[in-house]
Amino acid sequence: MSTYANALSVACHSSNKLHLDVASTLNCIGVLYFHMPNAETNKAMELYLVSLTIHHAIIGDKNRDNATTLNNIDRFHYMNGNYDNALVIYVKALCIQRMVLGNDHIDVAATVYNAGQTYHQKRDLTKAMELCQDFLNTACTRLGNKYWDVAIILKYIAVVHHETKELYMCS
């Protein structure tokens, strides 16, 4: 955390508080707060929102960094059980990512997977499965079918099959 705090201090002093390096560093500090053992998720959310505001002021909303911060915000909503809010933000992030990165980028696939997890929590297993299959297709194409994330998603798909009583699909 102290290294990010130093980076933020330097970025603020070498430019001004409305600089992309400041926004990026705030987002990274927010991620640390979010993933700490005693997570300070509200502090993380504050930092994410400031980061978004800075990005919007400098380069607008349609950029990769903005989509990354939106993903962090939707994870905040997901972890707090606010699935409808998370899905609204996933849609925004996916729209930006697809425009900037294309449909077959692994970051797009990761956001699709996160949205799938959210639908799973909402018990919309059909939509969850559809999105997980989308992730699997992209991951296999971009990373290969022996990649660790492919194993994770295959296990997740088996869990969804189990929950939908499609036990023949689990094996």
TORKOL-4160 file (C-alpha; in steps of 0.2 Angstrom, whole numbers, padded with zeros to 4 digits, m for minus):
171
<pt num="1" X="0000" Y="0000" Z="0000"/>
<pt num="2" X="0014" Y="0012" Z="0004"/>
<pt num="3" X="0021" Y="0011" Z="m0013"/>
<pt num="4" X="0004" Y="0015" Z="m0021"/>
<pt num="5" X="0003" Y="0030" Z="m0009"/>
<pt num="6" X="0020" Y="0036" Z="m0014"/>
<pt num="7" X="0015" Y="0034" Z="m0032"/>
<pt num="8" X="m0001" Y="0044" Z="m0029"/>
<pt num="9" X="0009" Y="0058" Z="m0020"/>
<pt num="10" X="0021" Y="0059" Z="m0034"/>
<pt num="11" X="0008" Y="0059" Z="m0048"/>
<pt num="12" X="m0002" Y="0073" Z="m0039"/>
<pt num="13" X="0013" Y="0084" Z="m0036"/>
<pt num="14" X="0021" Y="0081" Z="m0053"/>
<pt num="15" X="0005" Y="0085" Z="m0063"/>
<pt num="16" X="m0012" Y="0089" Z="m0055"/>
<pt num="17" X="m0026" Y="0079" Z="m0047"/>
<pt num="18" X="m0034" Y="0077" Z="m0064"/>
<pt num="19" X="m0022" Y="0066" Z="m0072"/>
<pt num="20" X="m0023" Y="0049" Z="m0079"/>
<pt num="21" X="m0009" Y="0042" Z="m0068"/>
<pt num="22" X="m0019" Y="0048" Z="m0053"/>
<pt num="23" X="m0034" Y="0040" Z="m0059"/>
<pt num="24" X="m0025" Y="0023" Z="m0062"/>
<pt num="25" X="m0016" Y="0024" Z="m0045"/>
<pt num="26" X="m0033" Y="0027" Z="m0036"/>
<pt num="27" X="m0041" Y="0012" Z="m0045"/>
<pt num="28" X="m0026" Y="0001" Z="m0040"/>
<pt num="29" X="m0027" Y="0007" Z="m0022"/>
<pt num="30" X="m0046" Y="0003" Z="m0022"/>
<pt num="31" X="m0042" Y="m0014" Z="m0028"/>
<pt num="32" X="m0030" Y="m0016" Z="m0013"/>
<pt num="33" X="m0043" Y="m0010" Z="m0001"/>
<pt num="34" X="m0056" Y="m0022" Z="m0009"/>
<pt num="35" X="m0045" Y="m0037" Z="m0007"/>
<pt num="36" X="m0037" Y="m0034" Z="0010"/>
<pt num="37" X="m0040" Y="m0048" Z="0023"/>
<pt num="38" X="m0052" Y="m0035" Z="0032"/>
<pt num="39" X="m0058" Y="m0027" Z="0016"/>
<pt num="40" X="m0063" Y="m0009" Z="0016"/>
<pt num="41" X="m0075" Y="m0010" Z="0002"/>
<pt num="42" X="m0083" Y="0007" Z="0005"/>
<pt num="43" X="m0066" Y="0015" Z="0004"/>
<pt num="44" X="m0062" Y="0005" Z="m0012"/>
<pt num="45" X="m0079" Y="0011" Z="m0020"/>
<pt num="46" X="m0075" Y="0029" Z="m0015"/>
<pt num="47" X="m0058" Y="0028" Z="m0024"/>
<pt num="48" X="m0066" Y="0019" Z="m0039"/>
<pt num="49" X="m0078" Y="0033" Z="m0041"/>
<pt num="50" X="m0065" Y="0046" Z="m0040"/>
<pt num="51" X="m0055" Y="0037" Z="m0053"/>
<pt num="52" X="m0070" Y="0036" Z="m0065"/>
<pt num="53" X="m0073" Y="0055" Z="m0062"/>
<pt num="54" X="m0055" Y="0059" Z="m0067"/>
<pt num="55" X="m0056" Y="0048" Z="m0083"/>
<pt num="56" X="m0072" Y="0056" Z="m0088"/>
<pt num="57" X="m0065" Y="0073" Z="m0086"/>
<pt num="58" X="m0049" Y="0070" Z="m0096"/>
<pt num="59" X="m0054" Y="0057" Z="m0110"/>
<pt num="60" X="m0072" Y="0053" Z="m0108"/>
<pt num="61" X="m0080" Y="0036" Z="m0104"/>
<pt num="62" X="m0075" Y="0025" Z="m0118"/>
<pt num="63" X="m0058" Y="0019" Z="m0114"/>
<pt num="64" X="m0051" Y="0003" Z="m0107"/>
<pt num="65" X="m0046" Y="0010" Z="m0090"/>
<pt num="66" X="m0064" Y="0016" Z="m0087"/>
<pt num="67" X="m0070" Y="m0002" Z="m0091"/>
<pt num="68" X="m0058" Y="m0009" Z="m0079"/>
<pt num="69" X="m0064" Y="0003" Z="m0065"/>
<pt num="70" X="m0082" Y="m0001" Z="m0070"/>
<pt num="71" X="m0078" Y="m0020" Z="m0068"/>
<pt num="72" X="m0071" Y="m0016" Z="m0050"/>
<pt num="73" X="m0087" Y="m0007" Z="m0046"/>
<pt num="74" X="m0098" Y="m0021" Z="m0052"/>
<pt num="75" X="m0087" Y="m0033" Z="m0041"/>
<pt num="76" X="m0091" Y="m0022" Z="m0027"/>
<pt num="77" X="m0110" Y="m0023" Z="m0030"/>
<pt num="78" X="m0108" Y="m0042" Z="m0033"/>
<pt num="79" X="m0099" Y="m0045" Z="m0017"/>
<pt num="80" X="m0112" Y="m0035" Z="m0008"/>
<pt num="81" X="m0127" Y="m0045" Z="m0015"/>
<pt num="82" X="m0133" Y="m0030" Z="m0026"/>
<pt num="83" X="m0134" Y="m0041" Z="m0041"/>
<pt num="84" X="m0146" Y="m0030" Z="m0052"/>
<pt num="85" X="m0134" Y="m0015" Z="m0049"/>
<pt num="86" X="m0119" Y="m0026" Z="m0054"/>
<pt num="87" X="m0127" Y="m0032" Z="m0070"/>
<pt num="88" X="m0131" Y="m0014" Z="m0075"/>
<pt num="89" X="m0113" Y="m0010" Z="m0073"/>
<pt num="90" X="m0107" Y="m0026" Z="m0082"/>
<pt num="91" X="m0117" Y="m0021" Z="m0097"/>
<pt num="92" X="m0108" Y="m0004" Z="m0097"/>
<pt num="93" X="m0091" Y="m0011" Z="m0095"/>
<pt num="94" X="m0094" Y="m0024" Z="m0109"/>
<pt num="95" X="m0101" Y="m0011" Z="m0121"/>
<pt num="96" X="m0085" Y="m0001" Z="m0118"/>
<pt num="97" X="m0073" Y="m0016" Z="m0119"/>
<pt num="98" X="m0081" Y="m0023" Z="m0135"/>
<pt num="99" X="m0079" Y="m0006" Z="m0143"/>
<pt num="100" X="m0061" Y="m0004" Z="m0138"/>
<pt num="101" X="m0055" Y="m0021" Z="m0137"/>
<pt num="102" X="m0066" Y="m0032" Z="m0149"/>
<pt num="103" X="m0077" Y="m0046" Z="m0144"/>
<pt num="104" X="m0064" Y="m0060" Z="m0143"/>
<pt num="105" X="m0052" Y="m0051" Z="m0131"/>
<pt num="106" X="m0049" Y="m0060" Z="m0114"/>
<pt num="107" X="m0054" Y="m0045" Z="m0104"/>
<pt num="108" X="m0071" Y="m0045" Z="m0112"/>
<pt num="109" X="m0072" Y="m0064" Z="m0109"/>
<pt num="110" X="m0068" Y="m0061" Z="m0090"/>
<pt num="111" X="m0081" Y="m0048" Z="m0089"/>
<pt num="112" X="m0093" Y="m0060" Z="m0097"/>
<pt num="113" X="m0089" Y="m0073" Z="m0084"/>
<pt num="114" X="m0091" Y="m0061" Z="m0070"/>
<pt num="115" X="m0109" Y="m0057" Z="m0077"/>
<pt num="116" X="m0112" Y="m0076" Z="m0078"/>
<pt num="117" X="m0108" Y="m0078" Z="m0060"/>
<pt num="118" X="m0120" Y="m0064" Z="m0056"/>
<pt num="119" X="m0134" Y="m0072" Z="m0066"/>
<pt num="120" X="m0129" Y="m0088" Z="m0056"/>
<pt num="121" X="m0132" Y="m0079" Z="m0040"/>
<pt num="122" X="m0149" Y="m0073" Z="m0046"/>
<pt num="123" X="m0153" Y="m0091" Z="m0050"/>
<pt num="124" X="m0155" Y="m0088" Z="m0069"/>
<pt num="125" X="m0145" Y="m0103" Z="m0073"/>
<pt num="126" X="m0149" Y="m0103" Z="m0091"/>
<pt num="127" X="m0141" Y="m0086" Z="m0094"/>
<pt num="128" X="m0127" Y="m0090" Z="m0082"/>
<pt num="129" X="m0123" Y="m0105" Z="m0093"/>
<pt num="130" X="m0124" Y="m0095" Z="m0109"/>
<pt num="131" X="m0111" Y="m0083" Z="m0103"/>
<pt num="132" X="m0100" Y="m0096" Z="m0096"/>
<pt num="133" X="m0100" Y="m0105" Z="m0113"/>
<pt num="134" X="m0095" Y="m0088" Z="m0121"/>
<pt num="135" X="m0081" Y="m0086" Z="m0109"/>
<pt num="136" X="m0075" Y="m0104" Z="m0112"/>
<pt num="137" X="m0076" Y="m0102" Z="m0131"/>
<pt num="138" X="m0065" Y="m0086" Z="m0130"/>
<pt num="139" X="m0053" Y="m0093" Z="m0117"/>
<pt num="140" X="m0050" Y="m0109" Z="m0127"/>
<pt num="141" X="m0047" Y="m0099" Z="m0143"/>
<pt num="142" X="m0036" Y="m0086" Z="m0135"/>
<pt num="143" X="m0027" Y="m0096" Z="m0122"/>
<pt num="144" X="m0029" Y="m0114" Z="m0127"/>
<pt num="145" X="m0039" Y="m0128" Z="m0120"/>
<pt num="146" X="m0025" Y="m0133" Z="m0107"/>
<pt num="147" X="m0025" Y="m0116" Z="m0098"/>
<pt num="148" X="m0029" Y="m0115" Z="m0080"/>
<pt num="149" X="m0044" Y="m0103" Z="m0083"/>
<pt num="150" X="m0052" Y="m0116" Z="m0094"/>
<pt num="151" X="m0051" Y="m0129" Z="m0080"/>
<pt num="152" X="m0059" Y="m0117" Z="m0068"/>
<pt num="153" X="m0074" Y="m0113" Z="m0080"/>
<pt num="154" X="m0076" Y="m0131" Z="m0085"/>
<pt num="155" X="m0078" Y="m0135" Z="m0066"/>
<pt num="156" X="m0090" Y="m0120" Z="m0064"/>
<pt num="157" X="m0101" Y="m0126" Z="m0079"/>
<pt num="158" X="m0101" Y="m0144" Z="m0071"/>
<pt num="159" X="m0108" Y="m0135" Z="m0055"/>
<pt num="160" X="m0122" Y="m0127" Z="m0065"/>
<pt num="161" X="m0126" Y="m0143" Z="m0074"/>
<pt num="162" X="m0127" Y="m0151" Z="m0057"/>
<pt num="163" X="m0139" Y="m0137" Z="m0050"/>
<pt num="164" X="m0150" Y="m0139" Z="m0066"/>
<pt num="165" X="m0151" Y="m0158" Z="m0063"/>
<pt num="166" X="m0142" Y="m0161" Z="m0079"/>
<pt num="167" X="m0131" Y="m0173" Z="m0071"/>
<pt num="168" X="m0127" Y="m0182" Z="m0087"/>
<pt num="169" X="m0118" Y="m0166" Z="m0092"/>
<pt num="170" X="m0107" Y="m0166" Z="m0077"/>
<pt num="171" X="m0095" Y="m0180" Z="m0082"/>
